[in-house]
């Protein structure tokens, strides 16, 4: 089924594809990582939550990285064949450009199926898990540690401040605590050290204080009582945590759920438009993989007696431009400014026509190249820059 040419083309594609996918995903996650670290630290949560949140963002980032990895994989493979004169040898032996696209088109189809699973089903659930972690951090359900140097509320009537924290909040130092209860009155305590201990009741924590002073002012008591202690335990009732909402936002819907929601008469027109915008944007995100092999082959071949990489930059620019049009089209559909076929599918159709048209120019026109005018402009700019550099060097030498 696969000849030696197909296997060779696959080997040339696989390395730049995997490298681009890994680098692109890591760069996208790195931007989120810095924001997540700041968010988790400000909320007083454990740093390990950052890795869980990044893991839930990976399906979304891989969905954006797959198209650019496929495009660069095809372009680098074709460029290698062209610069080594292997493409001329293959064409001279009767192997057509279309024959070279067999493996890239097969890979594009497999990646399209993978993208359907990623953006259509895996991403909605991982996005919901990500939002759940954010909610639990903000509500304190993850056991956020006490912030050093700040007053923190523990339960309804307890205020606490610490000047030092170690082992993720397990060891506290220089502790101040104030509690109010109708039965026991107001209790103010300070201690050199403190730690939290679990109890048999999951709704109650035990705060153990070491080496401190406790002042208690009971109702009807003439004067507050003062007590010095080496060890004192204070039970703390955990506040009732609000339950996280059910999965229901557009980014958390699967493709089938978006399809049903976009035509559900029980939903408002605004919610239907939001579902339509997200649905068609995801469908284009899947379909864009199919014309990329044609665009990659057409732009990766440099002109004769040249090794310019201009075609690679043009291909990446066009793909990123389509992605921006796709996002803007989704917003336009959700706002009711344009229907999906105009705001989302028209730019995609133009991209497909451009990709196939560039391929046909390369294949059918002898010595032709879709970027010939751009190459000519680039050569003129390069010659002008070199001429200007020579003139500047002459003036400097004088």
N, C-alpha and C positions, 0 to 999 in steps of 0.2 A: 504493500500500500504506500509506504514511504520509501522513496529512492534515496540514494546517497546525497543528491542535491538538497532534498527536503531535510535530511538529518543535519547537513552542514549549515543550512539556513537556520535551523532551530538552535544549533550550538552558538552561532553568532548572535542570536537574539537573546538567549536566556540570561547571559551574564549582565549586559546593560539593563535588561528588564528588572531583574531581581535587585541590582544595585540601586537603580532609580527608585523602585518601589520602597526599598528600605530607607533610603536617604529622604525621600519626599515625606513618607509617613513620620519619620523621626523629627524632621524639621517642623511639620505641622503640630506634632505633639509637644515639641520643645516650647513653642509659643504658648500653648495651653498650660504647660507644666509650671512656668513661672507665675502665671496668674493663679493657678490652683494652690501653689505653695503659699502665696500671700493670703489667699482666701482661708485656707485651713489654719494657718498660724493666727490670723486675726480672729477666727472663731474659736481658737483654743483647742482644736482637735488634734488627734494623733497624726503624725506625718505619714504613717503607713496608708492612711485613707487616700492620699494623693495617687498612689500606684493603682488602687482600685478604681478611682475615677478615671485615670488615664486609660486603663484597660477597657472601660466602658466606652471611651471615645474612639478606640482603635477602629471599629467597623466603619464609622463615619469618615475617618481620615483615610482609610484604605480605599473607600469608595471614590474619594477625590484623587487619590494617587494612582489608581489603576490605569486610567486613560493616558496620563503622561508617561507612565512606565512603558505601556505598549507602544506609544508613538516613538519614544526614544529607542526602544529595543529594535523596532523596524528600521529606523533611520540609521542607527549605528551599524546594523548588519549590512544594509544596502551600501552605506558609505565605505565599509571595509571592502566589499566586493568591487566597488567602483575604483577606489584608490589603488587596489592591487591588480587592476586590469582583469580581474576574474569575471566581472560582468560582461566585458567585451568578448571574452572567450566563450562564455555561456551563450550569449546572443549569437555569436558566430557559429556555435554548434547547434543552433536551432531551438534553444531554450528561450521562450518568450518571457516578457515581463510578467504576464499573467501567471505563468508557471511558477515564477519565483514567489508569487503571493499566496500559494497554496497553504504553506505553514502559517504565515502571518494571519490569514483569514481564519484558519482553524483556531489559532490561539485567541483571536479576537472573539470568536463565537464562544469559546470556553470561558473567557473572562467576562463576557456579557452575562452568561448564566451565573457566574460567581457574583457579579454585581447585583443581579436580581435578588439573590439570596441575602447579600450584604445590606443593600439599601432598602430592600423590600420587606425583610423579615428580621434579620439580626439587628440592624441599626435601631429600629423602633424600640425593641426591648432593652437594648443596652443603653439607649438614651433615657428610657424611663428609670433604669437602675441608677444612672448618673444623677438624675434629678432627685431620686430618693436619698442618695448619699448627701447631696447638698442640703436637703431638708433636714436630715438627721443631724448634720453638723450644726445647722442654725438653731435647731430645737434642743440640742444637748443630748439627743438619744444615743450618740456614740461615746458618751462619757467624756466630754471635752474637759481638759485639764483647767485648773485655776490659773488665770493670768497673773503673772508676777507684777506686783506694784499696783494692782487695780482692785476695786471692790467688786465682789461677785455675789450674786444672789443664789443661795442654796435653799430650794424650797420656797415657801411663801414668806417666812418670817425670819430667815437667817441671812446675815450678811457677813462675808468673810474677806480677809485680805492677807496675802502672804508676801514676804520679801524674797523668798528663794524657793526654787522647785527643782527636784532631781528625779531621774528615772521615770520620765513621762508623767510627772505629777504624783507619783507614789510617795515621795519623801518631800515634805514641806518644812520650811524653817521660818522662824519669826512670824508667828501666826497671830492674827487678831480676829476675834469672832464676837458677833452680837446677835442674840436670839431673843425673840419676844413670844411669850405664851400667856394666855389668860390665867392658867393654873399656876405657873411657876414665876410669872412676872418677866422682868427683863434680866437677862444673863449676859454679862460681858466677860470675855476671857482672853488672855494672852498667853502664848506658850512658845518655848524655844523651838520645839519640833512637833510635827503632827503627821499622821498618815490616815488613809481611808481603809476601812476593813469591810468586807462583805458580811452579811448576816443570813440567817435562814429565810428571812422575809425578803424577796427580791425588790420590794418597794422601799426598803429601809437600808441605809448605809450607816456605819459606825465611824465617827471621827474620833480617833484616839489622840489626845493631847499629852505632851510630855513637858515636865518642868515649867510650870506656869502659875498664874494667879487668876482666880475666878471671883467676880463680883456679882452678887445676886440681889436684886431689889424686888421683893415680893409685895403684892398688894396688902396694905394694912400693916406692913412692917415699919417700925420706927426708923431704922437706919439700915442701909444695905449691909449685907454680910460679905466678908472677904475671906477667901480660902486659898491657901497655897497648896499646890499638889505636885506630886511627881508623875502621876498618871491619872488621866480623867477621860472618860468616854462620854460622848454626846451623840445620841441617835439622831439621824437626819432623815426625814421623810422625803423621798424623791417626788418631784412634781409629776402630775399626770401629763404624759406626752401625747400630743395631738397626733392622730393617725394621718399617714400620708394619703394624698388623694389617689383616686383610681386612674389608670392609664386612659388619657382622653384627649391629649393635644395632638395636632396634626403631625408633628415630628415623631410622635410615639405610635402612630397608626401604621399598620402593614399596608401593602399595596391593595389587598382585597378589602380591607377596612376603609381605605381612602376611596376606592371605587364605589363602595356602598354609601359612604357618607356624602360623596359629591352629588348623588342623585336621590338622597333621602328626603322625601317631602316633609318629614317631621322636623328637620333641622331648618334653621333660619337661612335666608339667602346668603348672608355673610359667611356662615360656617360652611355652606356648600362651596362658595368661592374659595375659601381657604383650603378646603380639601382638594378641589380641582387644581389649584396652583401647585400644591405639594405633589400631587399625583403625577401631573404632566412633567414637572421638573425632574422627578425621579425616573420617569420613562425615558426622557431624553438623556439622562445620565447613563442609562443602560445602552440606548441605541447609538450613542456617539462613538462607541468602541468599533462599530462595524466599518465606517468609512476611513478610520485612521490608517489602516495598511495602505490604502491608495494614496493618501496624502503623504505618508511617510516615505513611500517609494519615490513619488514624484519630486519631493523636495530634497531628499537626501543625496541624490546623484549630483555631484558637482559638475560644472562645465568642463569641457576638455582642457587639458593642460592647466588645471587649477585644483587647489585643495581647500577652497573656501568652505567655511562652516555656516555660511549665511542662511542656507536652507533650514538648518536645525533650529536656529533662532526664530525664523519666520513660522515654522511649524508649531513651536511651543507658544509663540505669541498668539497665533490663530486659535489654538485650543484654549488658552486662558481667556481670550476675548469671548469665545463662545460660552465659557463658564460664567462670565460676568453677565452676558446677555441672558443666560438661563436664569440666574438669580433675579435680575431685574424683571424678566418676564413673569416669574413666579409672583413677585410683589405686585406687578400690574394686574395679574389675574385675581389675586386676593383682594385688591382694592376695587375691582370691577371696572378698571380702566380699559381693558382689552380682553377679548376671548383667548383661550389657550392656543388655538391654531395660529393666531396672529402674533401673540407675545412670546410664545415658546417654540412652536413648531416651525414658524417661518425662518428665524435665524438658524435653526438646525438644518432646514432644507437648503438654505443658502450655503451652509458649511459643507453639506454633502455634494452639492453641485460644484462648489469650488474644488473639493477634493478629487472628485471623479474627473472634472475638467482638467485639472493639473496633470492627472495621470494620463489622460488621452493626449494631451499636448506632448508629453514626453514620449509616448509610445508611437503616435501616428505621424508626428512631424519630424522629418529627418534633421538631426542636429538641433532640434528644438528643445527648449527648456521653459517651464512655466515662470521661472524667475529671471529670464533673460533681461528685461528692462531694469530690474533691481540690481542685477550683476553689473550692468553697464553703468548705472548710477554709482554703485559702490566703487567701481574702478576709477571713475572720474574723481570722486571724492578722495580716494587714496592717492591718485597722482597729484591732485592739487595740494594735499597735505604734505606729500614728499617734496614738491616744488617749494612750498612755503618753508619747510624745514631747512632746505638747502640755502634759501635766501637768508634765513635767520642766522644760520651758521656762518655764512660769509660776512654778515654784518658784525657778528661777535668777533670773528677773527681780525677784522679791521680795527 
